[in-house]
Structure formats: C-alpha cells, structure tokens
Amino acid sequence: MGRTRKELYDLANHFYLNAQIERIAHDPTYNLYKVVYEGDSYYFCLCNRKHRYTGTHPKFYFTNKSEKLALNLCWKKLVEPTLKQN
C-alpha cells in the first residue's frame, strides 16, 4: 500500500531539513552532487545539453545548477519514488 499525501508531505519536510548536499565535481557544463539522507547516498548530475560529464550517475538537464534545484530534484526523482513504492 502506498503512503498517504500527508505522510509524503511530512517526509518531504523531514528530507529538506535533514538532507546534506555536497557538490563533489564541477565543470562549466555540469555539477555532480551527492545528497546524504538517513544513511543513504544519492549521486546525480545537473548538466547542460552539451556536457562533458562521463560518469554513470543519473543526469538531469538544466541551465540552473543550484543546490536548491539539486535538492528538489533529488527528492522528486530519486527519493520520493522509492518511498511511494513502500
């Protein structure tokens, strides 16, 4: 059974308050981020369409590469989908 909307909202608040984000690689065409939340690490790349990133982590294409956007993407694309399955 999936989680209720209120449960997901509470989990999102907890995530935004407790997640730790670190930019681990930088290039003018991409930023590679690591987000640590409750012992789990999530790696992903925010990059331009013509990027130089060659790693295996998920890539999201945006010209904005801020930490705020990175946290939002991490929640919506990596963390929340796994919570909905539980």
PyMOL Python script that loads the backbone (N, CA, C, O; Angstrom):
from pymol import cmd

cmd.read_pdbstr("""\
ATOM      1  N   MET A   1       0.840  -1.179   0.000  1.00  0.00           N
ATOM      2  CA  MET A   1       0.000   0.000   0.000  1.00  0.00           C
ATOM      3  C   MET A   1       0.882   1.239   0.000  1.00  0.00           C
ATOM      4  O   MET A   1       1.883   1.282   0.715  1.00  0.00           O
ATOM      5  N   GLY A   2       0.530   2.238  -0.784  1.00  0.00           N
ATOM      6  CA  GLY A   2       1.304   3.478  -0.868  1.00  0.00           C
ATOM      7  C   GLY A   2       1.079   4.368   0.343  1.00  0.00           C
ATOM      8  O   GLY A   2       0.189   4.131   1.159  1.00  0.00           O
ATOM      9  N   ARG A   3       1.886   5.367   0.433  1.00  0.00           N
ATOM     10  CA  ARG A   3       1.769   6.321   1.532  1.00  0.00           C
ATOM     11  C   ARG A   3       0.717   7.374   1.206  1.00  0.00           C
ATOM     12  O   ARG A   3       0.440   7.663   0.042  1.00  0.00           O
ATOM     13  N   THR A   4       0.133   7.942   2.271  1.00  0.00           N
ATOM     14  CA  THR A   4      -0.849   8.998   2.063  1.00  0.00           C
ATOM     15  C   THR A   4      -0.139  10.286   1.688  1.00  0.00           C
ATOM     16  O   THR A   4       1.075  10.421   1.843  1.00  0.00           O
ATOM     17  N   ARG A   5      -0.922  11.220   1.194  1.00  0.00           N
ATOM     18  CA  ARG A   5      -0.367  12.520   0.796  1.00  0.00           C
ATOM     19  C   ARG A   5       0.268  13.238   1.995  1.00  0.00           C
ATOM     20  O   ARG A   5       1.334  13.839   1.863  1.00  0.00           O
ATOM     21  N   LYS A   6      -0.378  13.177   3.151  1.00  0.00           N
ATOM     22  CA  LYS A   6       0.158  13.824   4.354  1.00  0.00           C
ATOM     23  C   LYS A   6       1.479  13.182   4.781  1.00  0.00           C
ATOM     24  O   LYS A   6       2.415  13.880   5.172  1.00  0.00           O
ATOM     25  N   GLU A   7       1.551  11.854   4.705  1.00  0.00           N
ATOM     26  CA  GLU A   7       2.795  11.165   5.054  1.00  0.00           C
ATOM     27  C   GLU A   7       3.932  11.599   4.128  1.00  0.00           C
ATOM     28  O   GLU A   7       5.049  11.845   4.584  1.00  0.00           O
ATOM     29  N   LEU A   8       3.646  11.691   2.834  1.00  0.00           N
ATOM     30  CA  LEU A   8       4.677  12.133   1.889  1.00  0.00           C
ATOM     31  C   LEU A   8       5.074  13.584   2.143  1.00  0.00           C
ATOM     32  O   LEU A   8       6.249  13.931   2.027  1.00  0.00           O
ATOM     33  N   TYR A   9       4.116  14.428   2.486  1.00  0.00           N
ATOM     34  CA  TYR A   9       4.410  15.829   2.803  1.00  0.00           C
ATOM     35  C   TYR A   9       5.315  15.911   4.022  1.00  0.00           C
ATOM     36  O   TYR A   9       6.285  16.669   4.022  1.00  0.00           O
ATOM     37  N   ASP A  10       5.009  15.140   5.062  1.00  0.00           N
ATOM     38  CA  ASP A  10       5.840  15.124   6.272  1.00  0.00           C
ATOM     39  C   ASP A  10       7.236  14.598   5.977  1.00  0.00           C
ATOM     40  O   ASP A  10       8.223  15.126   6.488  1.00  0.00           O
ATOM     41  N   LEU A  11       7.319  13.556   5.151  1.00  0.00           N
ATOM     42  CA  LEU A  11       8.629  13.019   4.779  1.00  0.00           C
ATOM     43  C   LEU A  11       9.430  14.028   3.961  1.00  0.00           C
ATOM     44  O   LEU A  11      10.645  14.137   4.126  1.00  0.00           O
ATOM     45  N   ALA A  12       8.757  14.764   3.083  1.00  0.00           N
ATOM     46  CA  ALA A  12       9.439  15.798   2.291  1.00  0.00           C
ATOM     47  C   ALA A  12       9.998  16.873   3.206  1.00  0.00           C
ATOM     48  O   ALA A  12      11.139  17.299   3.029  1.00  0.00           O
ATOM     49  N   ASN A  13       9.216  17.319   4.182  1.00  0.00           N
ATOM     50  CA  ASN A  13       9.715  18.313   5.141  1.00  0.00           C
ATOM     51  C   ASN A  13      10.931  17.785   5.890  1.00  0.00           C
ATOM     52  O   ASN A  13      11.913  18.502   6.080  1.00  0.00           O
ATOM     53  N   HIS A  14      10.859  16.540   6.307  1.00  0.00           N
ATOM     54  CA  HIS A  14      11.982  15.929   7.023  1.00  0.00           C
ATOM     55  C   HIS A  14      13.212  15.869   6.116  1.00  0.00           C
ATOM     56  O   HIS A  14      14.326  16.152   6.556  1.00  0.00           O
ATOM     57  N   PHE A  15      13.009  15.504   4.859  1.00  0.00           N
ATOM     58  CA  PHE A  15      14.113  15.436   3.903  1.00  0.00           C
ATOM     59  C   PHE A  15      14.785  16.804   3.754  1.00  0.00           C
ATOM     60  O   PHE A  15      16.006  16.913   3.865  1.00  0.00           O
ATOM     61  N   TYR A  16      13.988  17.845   3.503  1.00  0.00           N
ATOM     62  CA  TYR A  16      14.562  19.176   3.264  1.00  0.00           C
ATOM     63  C   TYR A  16      15.286  19.721   4.489  1.00  0.00           C
ATOM     64  O   TYR A  16      16.234  20.494   4.356  1.00  0.00           O
ATOM     65  N   LEU A  17      14.849  19.327   5.670  1.00  0.00           N
ATOM     66  CA  LEU A  17      15.505  19.801   6.893  1.00  0.00           C
ATOM     67  C   LEU A  17      16.767  19.014   7.221  1.00  0.00           C
ATOM     68  O   LEU A  17      17.692  19.557   7.824  1.00  0.00           O
ATOM     69  N   ASN A  18      16.819  17.748   6.835  1.00  0.00           N
ATOM     70  CA  ASN A  18      17.901  16.877   7.303  1.00  0.00           C
ATOM     71  C   ASN A  18      18.872  16.378   6.232  1.00  0.00           C
ATOM     72  O   ASN A  18      19.925  15.832   6.562  1.00  0.00           O
ATOM     73  N   ALA A  19      18.537  16.555   4.980  1.00  0.00           N
ATOM     74  CA  ALA A  19      19.434  16.090   3.914  1.00  0.00           C
ATOM     75  C   ALA A  19      20.676  16.977   3.867  1.00  0.00           C
ATOM     76  O   ALA A  19      20.600  18.188   4.073  1.00  0.00           O
ATOM     77  N   GLN A  20      21.796  16.361   3.598  1.00  0.00           N
ATOM     78  CA  GLN A  20      23.055  17.091   3.446  1.00  0.00           C
ATOM     79  C   GLN A  20      23.486  16.980   1.990  1.00  0.00           C
ATOM     80  O   GLN A  20      23.574  15.887   1.432  1.00  0.00           O
ATOM     81  N   ILE A  21      23.752  18.131   1.391  1.00  0.00           N
ATOM     82  CA  ILE A  21      24.123  18.150  -0.019  1.00  0.00           C
ATOM     83  C   ILE A  21      25.556  18.637  -0.156  1.00  0.00           C
ATOM     84  O   ILE A  21      26.004  19.535   0.558  1.00  0.00           O
ATOM     85  N   GLU A  22      26.260  18.020  -1.092  1.00  0.00           N
ATOM     86  CA  GLU A  22      27.657  18.390  -1.337  1.00  0.00           C
ATOM     87  C   GLU A  22      27.910  18.324  -2.845  1.00  0.00           C
ATOM     88  O   GLU A  22      27.567  17.342  -3.503  1.00  0.00           O
ATOM     89  N   ARG A  23      28.505  19.368  -3.367  1.00  0.00           N
ATOM     90  CA  ARG A  23      28.911  19.348  -4.777  1.00  0.00           C
ATOM     91  C   ARG A  23      30.276  18.673  -4.813  1.00  0.00           C
ATOM     92  O   ARG A  23      31.235  19.169  -4.221  1.00  0.00           O
ATOM     93  N   ILE A  24      30.362  17.540  -5.508  1.00  0.00           N
ATOM     94  CA  ILE A  24      31.607  16.770  -5.485  1.00  0.00           C
ATOM     95  C   ILE A  24      32.424  16.914  -6.760  1.00  0.00           C
ATOM     96  O   ILE A  24      33.592  16.529  -6.794  1.00  0.00           O
ATOM     97  N   ALA A  25      31.824  17.463  -7.804  1.00  0.00           N
ATOM     98  CA  ALA A  25      32.580  17.742  -9.030  1.00  0.00           C
ATOM     99  C   ALA A  25      31.934  18.929  -9.727  1.00  0.00           C
ATOM    100  O   ALA A  25      30.716  19.104  -9.705  1.00  0.00           O
ATOM    101  N   HIS A  26      32.781  19.732 -10.343  1.00  0.00           N
ATOM    102  CA  HIS A  26      32.289  20.940 -11.000  1.00  0.00           C
ATOM    103  C   HIS A  26      33.014  21.151 -12.314  1.00  0.00           C
ATOM    104  O   HIS A  26      34.218  20.923 -12.435  1.00  0.00           O
ATOM    105  N   ASP A  27      32.256  21.587 -13.277  1.00  0.00           N
ATOM    106  CA  ASP A  27      32.763  21.934 -14.597  1.00  0.00           C
ATOM    107  C   ASP A  27      31.816  23.020 -15.101  1.00  0.00           C
ATOM    108  O   ASP A  27      30.676  23.072 -14.640  1.00  0.00           O
ATOM    109  N   PRO A  28      32.224  23.877 -16.011  1.00  0.00           N
ATOM    110  CA  PRO A  28      31.282  24.876 -16.532  1.00  0.00           C
ATOM    111  C   PRO A  28      30.030  24.254 -17.171  1.00  0.00           C
ATOM    112  O   PRO A  28      29.006  24.926 -17.296  1.00  0.00           O
ATOM    113  N   THR A  29      30.103  22.991 -17.571  1.00  0.00           N
ATOM    114  CA  THR A  29      28.956  22.357 -18.225  1.00  0.00           C
ATOM    115  C   THR A  29      28.152  21.437 -17.302  1.00  0.00           C
ATOM    116  O   THR A  29      27.096  20.953 -17.709  1.00  0.00           O
ATOM    117  N   TYR A  30      28.608  21.183 -16.091  1.00  0.00           N
ATOM    118  CA  TYR A  30      27.849  20.325 -15.172  1.00  0.00           C
ATOM    119  C   TYR A  30      28.305  20.513 -13.726  1.00  0.00           C
ATOM    120  O   TYR A  30      29.386  21.039 -13.463  1.00  0.00           O
ATOM    121  N   ASN A  31      27.462  20.073 -12.804  1.00  0.00           N
ATOM    122  CA  ASN A  31      27.786  19.929 -11.380  1.00  0.00           C
ATOM    123  C   ASN A  31      27.347  18.538 -10.960  1.00  0.00           C
ATOM    124  O   ASN A  31      26.227  18.123 -11.257  1.00  0.00           O
ATOM    125  N   LEU A  32      28.216  17.818 -10.275  1.00  0.00           N
ATOM    126  CA  LEU A  32      27.888  16.498  -9.750  1.00  0.00           C
ATOM    127  C   LEU A  32      27.639  16.657  -8.253  1.00  0.00           C
ATOM    128  O   LEU A  32      28.467  17.213  -7.531  1.00  0.00           O
ATOM    129  N   TYR A  33      26.490  16.164  -7.797  1.00  0.00           N
ATOM    130  CA  TYR A  33      26.095  16.320  -6.395  1.00  0.00           C
ATOM    131  C   TYR A  33      25.981  14.978  -5.698  1.00  0.00           C
ATOM    132  O   TYR A  33      25.696  13.947  -6.306  1.00  0.00           O
ATOM    133  N   LYS A  34      26.217  15.036  -4.392  1.00  0.00           N
ATOM    134  CA  LYS A  34      25.974  13.901  -3.500  1.00  0.00           C
ATOM    135  C   LYS A  34      25.027  14.403  -2.421  1.00  0.00           C
ATOM    136  O   LYS A  34      25.303  15.406  -1.762  1.00  0.00           O
ATOM    137  N   VAL A  35      23.909  13.702  -2.242  1.00  0.00           N
ATOM    138  CA  VAL A  35      22.963  14.034  -1.186  1.00  0.00           C
ATOM    139  C   VAL A  35      22.909  12.854  -0.237  1.00  0.00           C
ATOM    140  O   VAL A  35      22.696  11.718  -0.660  1.00  0.00           O
ATOM    141  N   VAL A  36      23.102  13.124   1.052  1.00  0.00           N
ATOM    142  CA  VAL A  36      23.040  12.081   2.074  1.00  0.00           C
ATOM    143  C   VAL A  36      21.790  12.322   2.910  1.00  0.00           C
ATOM    144  O   VAL A  36      21.588  13.405   3.459  1.00  0.00           O
ATOM    145  N   TYR A  37      20.960  11.292   2.993  1.00  0.00           N
ATOM    146  CA  TYR A  37      19.722  11.380   3.761  1.00  0.00           C
ATOM    147  C   TYR A  37      19.485  10.046   4.451  1.00  0.00           C
ATOM    148  O   TYR A  37      19.342   9.012   3.800  1.00  0.00           O
ATOM    149  N   GLU A  38      19.446  10.083   5.769  1.00  0.00           N
ATOM    150  CA  GLU A  38      19.213   8.903   6.610  1.00  0.00           C
ATOM    151  C   GLU A  38      20.104   7.728   6.228  1.00  0.00           C
ATOM    152  O   GLU A  38      19.638   6.594   6.113  1.00  0.00           O
ATOM    153  N   GLY A  39      21.377   8.008   6.034  1.00  0.00           N
ATOM    154  CA  GLY A  39      22.354   6.960   5.758  1.00  0.00           C
ATOM    155  C   GLY A  39      22.442   6.526   4.304  1.00  0.00           C
ATOM    156  O   GLY A  39      23.335   5.759   3.946  1.00  0.00           O
ATOM    157  N   ASP A  40      21.540   6.998   3.466  1.00  0.00           N
ATOM    158  CA  ASP A  40      21.584   6.666   2.039  1.00  0.00           C
ATOM    159  C   ASP A  40      22.218   7.812   1.267  1.00  0.00           C
ATOM    160  O   ASP A  40      21.980   8.982   1.569  1.00  0.00           O
ATOM    161  N   SER A  41      23.018   7.473   0.280  1.00  0.00           N
ATOM    162  CA  SER A  41      23.661   8.482  -0.564  1.00  0.00           C
ATOM    163  C   SER A  41      23.058   8.435  -1.963  1.00  0.00           C
ATOM    164  O   SER A  41      22.845   7.365  -2.534  1.00  0.00           O
ATOM    165  N   TYR A  42      22.792   9.610  -2.491  1.00  0.00           N
ATOM    166  CA  TYR A  42      22.233   9.748  -3.835  1.00  0.00           C
ATOM    167  C   TYR A  42      23.191  10.611  -4.644  1.00  0.00           C
ATOM    168  O   TYR A  42      23.535  11.716  -4.225  1.00  0.00           O
ATOM    169  N   TYR A  43      23.619  10.122  -5.785  1.00  0.00           N
ATOM    170  CA  TYR A  43      24.521  10.850  -6.668  1.00  0.00           C
ATOM    171  C   TYR A  43      23.790  11.166  -7.966  1.00  0.00           C
ATOM    172  O   TYR A  43      23.074  10.319  -8.501  1.00  0.00           O
ATOM    173  N   PHE A  44      23.966  12.373  -8.468  1.00  0.00           N
ATOM    174  CA  PHE A  44      23.366  12.749  -9.738  1.00  0.00           C
ATOM    175  C   PHE A  44      24.064  13.982 -10.276  1.00  0.00           C
ATOM    176  O   PHE A  44      24.798  14.668  -9.564  1.00  0.00           O
ATOM    177  N   CYS A  45      23.820  14.242 -11.536  1.00  0.00           N
ATOM    178  CA  CYS A  45      24.486  15.327 -12.236  1.00  0.00           C
ATOM    179  C   CYS A  45      23.457  16.299 -12.803  1.00  0.00           C
ATOM    180  O   CYS A  45      22.493  15.882 -13.445  1.00  0.00           O
ATOM    181  N   LEU A  46      23.659  17.595 -12.566  1.00  0.00           N
ATOM    182  CA  LEU A  46      22.900  18.645 -13.235  1.00  0.00           C
ATOM    183  C   LEU A  46      23.797  19.150 -14.348  1.00  0.00           C
ATOM    184  O   LEU A  46      24.906  19.618 -14.089  1.00  0.00           O
ATOM    185  N   CYS A  47      23.327  19.059 -15.584  1.00  0.00           N
ATOM    186  CA  CYS A  47      24.224  19.383 -16.690  1.00  0.00           C
ATOM    187  C   CYS A  47      23.516  20.108 -17.832  1.00  0.00           C
ATOM    188  O   CYS A  47      22.290  20.090 -17.947  1.00  0.00           O
ATOM    189  N   ASN A  48      24.324  20.740 -18.666  1.00  0.00           N
ATOM    190  CA  ASN A  48      23.850  21.340 -19.903  1.00  0.00           C
ATOM    191  C   ASN A  48      23.667  20.234 -20.931  1.00  0.00           C
ATOM    192  O   ASN A  48      24.135  19.112 -20.736  1.00  0.00           O
ATOM    193  N   ARG A  49      22.989  20.553 -22.018  1.00  0.00           N
ATOM    194  CA  ARG A  49      22.802  19.568 -23.090  1.00  0.00           C
ATOM    195  C   ARG A  49      24.139  19.122 -23.686  1.00  0.00           C
ATOM    196  O   ARG A  49      24.301  17.950 -24.026  1.00  0.00           O
ATOM    197  N   LYS A  50      25.086  20.033 -23.815  1.00  0.00           N
ATOM    198  CA  LYS A  50      26.412  19.682 -24.350  1.00  0.00           C
ATOM    199  C   LYS A  50      27.407  19.632 -23.196  1.00  0.00           C
ATOM    200  O   LYS A  50      28.285  20.486 -23.074  1.00  0.00           O
ATOM    201  N   HIS A  51      27.253  18.627 -22.363  1.00  0.00           N
ATOM    202  CA  HIS A  51      28.078  18.500 -21.161  1.00  0.00           C
ATOM    203  C   HIS A  51      29.301  17.620 -21.408  1.00  0.00           C
ATOM    204  O   HIS A  51      29.403  16.909 -22.408  1.00  0.00           O
ATOM    205  N   ARG A  52      30.220  17.702 -20.450  1.00  0.00           N
ATOM    206  CA  ARG A  52      31.434  16.873 -20.517  1.00  0.00           C
ATOM    207  C   ARG A  52      31.425  15.776 -19.458  1.00  0.00           C
ATOM    208  O   ARG A  52      32.442  15.113 -19.254  1.00  0.00           O
ATOM    209  N   TYR A  53      30.322  15.577 -18.797  1.00  0.00           N
ATOM    210  CA  TYR A  53      30.233  14.558 -17.747  1.00  0.00           C
ATOM    211  C   TYR A  53      30.225  13.170 -18.375  1.00  0.00           C
ATOM    212  O   TYR A  53      29.456  12.901 -19.298  1.00  0.00           O
ATOM    213  N   THR A  54      31.084  12.293 -17.869  1.00  0.00           N
ATOM    214  CA  THR A  54      31.196  10.945 -18.431  1.00  0.00           C
ATOM    215  C   THR A  54      30.864   9.852 -17.421  1.00  0.00           C
ATOM    216  O   THR A  54      31.047   8.670 -17.710  1.00  0.00           O
ATOM    217  N   GLY A  55      30.383  10.228 -16.248  1.00  0.00           N
ATOM    218  CA  GLY A  55      30.083   9.245 -15.214  1.00  0.00           C
ATOM    219  C   GLY A  55      28.782   8.493 -15.455  1.00  0.00           C
ATOM    220  O   GLY A  55      28.087   8.714 -16.446  1.00  0.00           O
ATOM    221  N   THR A  56      28.477   7.608 -14.531  1.00  0.00           N
ATOM    222  CA  THR A  56      27.313   6.734 -14.667  1.00  0.00           C
ATOM    223  C   THR A  56      26.095   7.198 -13.876  1.00  0.00           C
ATOM    224  O   THR A  56      25.032   6.586 -13.977  1.00  0.00           O
ATOM    225  N   HIS A  57      26.224   8.256 -13.099  1.00  0.00           N
ATOM    226  CA  HIS A  57      25.107   8.715 -12.270  1.00  0.00           C
ATOM    227  C   HIS A  57      24.028   9.366 -13.127  1.00  0.00           C
ATOM    228  O   HIS A  57      24.317   9.854 -14.219  1.00  0.00           O
ATOM    229  N   PRO A  58      22.782   9.376 -12.641  1.00  0.00           N
ATOM    230  CA  PRO A  58      21.687   9.984 -13.415  1.00  0.00           C
ATOM    231  C   PRO A  58      21.997  11.433 -13.785  1.00  0.00           C
ATOM    232  O   PRO A  58      22.612  12.167 -13.011  1.00  0.00           O
ATOM    233  N   LYS A  59      21.561  11.831 -14.979  1.00  0.00           N
ATOM    234  CA  LYS A  59      21.793  13.192 -15.464  1.00  0.00           C
ATOM    235  C   LYS A  59      20.453  13.901 -15.621  1.00  0.00           C
ATOM    236  O   LYS A  59      19.497  13.340 -16.158  1.00  0.00           O
ATOM    237  N   PHE A  60      20.399  15.141 -15.143  1.00  0.00           N
ATOM    238  CA  PHE A  60      19.236  15.992 -15.311  1.00  0.00           C
ATOM    239  C   PHE A  60      19.706  17.244 -16.040  1.00  0.00           C
ATOM    240  O   PHE A  60      20.705  17.852 -15.656  1.00  0.00           O
ATOM    241  N   TYR A  61      18.995  17.625 -17.078  1.00  0.00           N
ATOM    242  CA  TYR A  61      19.443  18.721 -17.945  1.00  0.00           C
ATOM    243  C   TYR A  61      18.764  20.034 -17.562  1.00  0.00           C
ATOM    244  O   TYR A  61      17.564  20.212 -17.769  1.00  0.00           O
ATOM    245  N   PHE A  62      19.558  20.954 -16.996  1.00  0.00           N
ATOM    246  CA  PHE A  62      19.097  22.273 -16.596  1.00  0.00           C
ATOM    247  C   PHE A  62      20.245  23.258 -16.761  1.00  0.00           C
ATOM    248  O   PHE A  62      21.408  22.892 -16.586  1.00  0.00           O
ATOM    249  N   THR A  63      19.932  24.491 -17.093  1.00  0.00           N
ATOM    250  CA  THR A  63      20.985  25.509 -17.105  1.00  0.00           C
ATOM    251  C   THR A  63      21.242  25.993 -15.682  1.00  0.00           C
ATOM    252  O   THR A  63      22.354  26.412 -15.362  1.00  0.00           O
ATOM    253  N   ASN A  64      20.225  25.940 -14.830  1.00  0.00           N
ATOM    254  CA  ASN A  64      20.380  26.283 -13.422  1.00  0.00           C
ATOM    255  C   ASN A  64      20.970  25.071 -12.704  1.00  0.00           C
ATOM    256  O   ASN A  64      20.420  23.973 -12.786  1.00  0.00           O
ATOM    257  N   LYS A  65      22.068  25.263 -12.014  1.00  0.00           N
ATOM    258  CA  LYS A  65      22.718  24.143 -11.321  1.00  0.00           C
ATOM    259  C   LYS A  65      22.861  24.428  -9.829  1.00  0.00           C
ATOM    260  O   LYS A  65      23.867  24.060  -9.223  1.00  0.00           O
ATOM    261  N   SER A  66      21.864  25.080  -9.235  1.00  0.00           N
ATOM    262  CA  SER A  66      21.931  25.468  -7.822  1.00  0.00           C
ATOM    263  C   SER A  66      21.694  24.274  -6.901  1.00  0.00           C
ATOM    264  O   SER A  66      21.148  23.250  -7.311  1.00  0.00           O
ATOM    265  N   GLU A  67      22.114  24.432  -5.655  1.00  0.00           N
ATOM    266  CA  GLU A  67      21.900  23.383  -4.662  1.00  0.00           C
ATOM    267  C   GLU A  67      20.415  23.225  -4.347  1.00  0.00           C
ATOM    268  O   GLU A  67      19.953  22.116  -4.078  1.00  0.00           O
ATOM    269  N   LYS A  68      19.669  24.322  -4.378  1.00  0.00           N
ATOM    270  CA  LYS A  68      18.231  24.239  -4.115  1.00  0.00           C
ATOM    271  C   LYS A  68      17.549  23.380  -5.180  1.00  0.00           C
ATOM    272  O   LYS A  68      16.749  22.505  -4.850  1.00  0.00           O
ATOM    273  N   LEU A  69      17.857  23.623  -6.438  1.00  0.00           N
ATOM    274  CA  LEU A  69      17.304  22.797  -7.509  1.00  0.00           C
ATOM    275  C   LEU A  69      17.754  21.348  -7.352  1.00  0.00           C
ATOM    276  O   LEU A  69      16.967  20.426  -7.564  1.00  0.00           O
ATOM    277  N   ALA A  70      19.003  21.150  -6.986  1.00  0.00           N
ATOM    278  CA  ALA A  70      19.530  19.794  -6.809  1.00  0.00           C
ATOM    279  C   ALA A  70      18.765  19.047  -5.719  1.00  0.00           C
ATOM    280  O   ALA A  70      18.428  17.877  -5.899  1.00  0.00           O
ATOM    281  N   LEU A  71      18.488  19.701  -4.597  1.00  0.00           N
ATOM    282  CA  LEU A  71      17.726  19.049  -3.527  1.00  0.00           C
ATOM    283  C   LEU A  71      16.312  18.720  -3.997  1.00  0.00           C
ATOM    284  O   LEU A  71      15.803  17.632  -3.727  1.00  0.00           O
ATOM    285  N   ASN A  72      15.682  19.656  -4.697  1.00  0.00           N
ATOM    286  CA  ASN A  72      14.327  19.405  -5.193  1.00  0.00           C
ATOM    287  C   ASN A  72      14.304  18.219  -6.151  1.00  0.00           C
ATOM    288  O   ASN A  72      13.423  17.365  -6.055  1.00  0.00           O
ATOM    289  N   LEU A  73      15.252  18.157  -7.063  1.00  0.00           N
ATOM    290  CA  LEU A  73      15.316  17.034  -7.998  1.00  0.00           C
ATOM    291  C   LEU A  73      15.595  15.720  -7.292  1.00  0.00           C
ATOM    292  O   LEU A  73      15.014  14.688  -7.628  1.00  0.00           O
ATOM    293  N   CYS A  74      16.478  15.763  -6.323  1.00  0.00           N
ATOM    294  CA  CYS A  74      16.805  14.548  -5.577  1.00  0.00           C
ATOM    295  C   CYS A  74      15.540  14.003  -4.912  1.00  0.00           C
ATOM    296  O   CYS A  74      15.273  12.803  -4.960  1.00  0.00           O
ATOM    297  N   TRP A  75      14.768  14.893  -4.294  1.00  0.00           N
ATOM    298  CA  TRP A  75      13.541  14.453  -3.638  1.00  0.00           C
ATOM    299  C   TRP A  75      12.548  13.898  -4.663  1.00  0.00           C
ATOM    300  O   TRP A  75      12.051  12.783  -4.506  1.00  0.00           O
ATOM    301  N   LYS A  76      12.257  14.680  -5.718  1.00  0.00           N
ATOM    302  CA  LYS A  76      11.208  14.310  -6.664  1.00  0.00           C
ATOM    303  C   LYS A  76      11.579  13.115  -7.549  1.00  0.00           C
ATOM    304  O   LYS A  76      10.712  12.303  -7.873  1.00  0.00           O
ATOM    305  N   LYS A  77      12.834  12.994  -7.941  1.00  0.00           N
ATOM    306  CA  LYS A  77      13.221  11.965  -8.917  1.00  0.00           C
ATOM    307  C   LYS A  77      13.870  10.731  -8.305  1.00  0.00           C
ATOM    308  O   LYS A  77      13.817   9.652  -8.895  1.00  0.00           O
ATOM    309  N   LEU A  78      14.485  10.872  -7.124  1.00  0.00           N
ATOM    310  CA  LEU A  78      15.226   9.738  -6.561  1.00  0.00           C
ATOM    311  C   LEU A  78      14.628   9.210  -5.264  1.00  0.00           C
ATOM    312  O   LEU A  78      14.492   7.997  -5.098  1.00  0.00           O
ATOM    313  N   VAL A  79      14.267  10.103  -4.338  1.00  0.00           N
ATOM    314  CA  VAL A  79      13.823   9.657  -3.010  1.00  0.00           C
ATOM    315  C   VAL A  79      12.322   9.347  -2.994  1.00  0.00           C
ATOM    316  O   VAL A  79      11.921   8.252  -2.599  1.00  0.00           O
ATOM    317  N   GLU A  80      11.499  10.295  -3.418  1.00  0.00           N
ATOM    318  CA  GLU A  80      10.041  10.121  -3.339  1.00  0.00           C
ATOM    319  C   GLU A  80       9.531   8.882  -4.087  1.00  0.00           C
ATOM    320  O   GLU A  80       8.681   8.171  -3.551  1.00  0.00           O
ATOM    321  N   PRO A  81      10.011   8.598  -5.292  1.00  0.00           N
ATOM    322  CA  PRO A  81       9.511   7.382  -5.970  1.00  0.00           C
ATOM    323  C   PRO A  81       9.774   6.095  -5.195  1.00  0.00           C
ATOM    324  O   PRO A  81       8.957   5.175  -5.232  1.00  0.00           O
ATOM    325  N   THR A  82      10.897   6.018  -4.498  1.00  0.00           N
ATOM    326  CA  THR A  82      11.163   4.805  -3.703  1.00  0.00           C
ATOM    327  C   THR A  82      10.264   4.743  -2.483  1.00  0.00           C
ATOM    328  O   THR A  82       9.890   3.653  -2.048  1.00  0.00           O
ATOM    329  N   LEU A  83       9.903   5.910  -1.913  1.00  0.00           N
ATOM    330  CA  LEU A  83       9.019   5.924  -0.753  1.00  0.00           C
ATOM    331  C   LEU A  83       7.585   5.559  -1.145  1.00  0.00           C
ATOM    332  O   LEU A  83       6.877   4.914  -0.372  1.00  0.00           O
ATOM    333  N   LYS A  84       7.166   5.960  -2.315  1.00  0.00           N
ATOM    334  CA  LYS A  84       5.810   5.633  -2.768  1.00  0.00           C
ATOM    335  C   LYS A  84       5.633   4.134  -2.976  1.00  0.00           C
ATOM    336  O   LYS A  84       4.524   3.614  -2.850  1.00  0.00           O
ATOM    337  N   GLN A  85       6.714   3.445  -3.291  1.00  0.00           N
ATOM    338  CA  GLN A  85       6.643   2.007  -3.523  1.00  0.00           C
ATOM    339  C   GLN A  85       6.512   1.244  -2.208  1.00  0.00           C
ATOM    340  O   GLN A  85       5.961   0.144  -2.180  1.00  0.00           O
ATOM    341  N   ASN A  86       7.014   1.819  -1.128  1.00  0.00           N
ATOM    342  CA  ASN A  86       6.988   1.125   0.176  1.00  0.00           C
ATOM    343  C   ASN A  86       5.636   1.235   0.832  1.00  0.00           C
ATOM    344  O   ASN A  86       5.438   0.711   1.928  1.00  0.00           O
TER     345      ASN A  86
END
""", "prot")
cmd.dss("prot")
cmd.show_as("cartoon", "prot")
cmd.util.cbc("prot")
cmd.orient("prot")
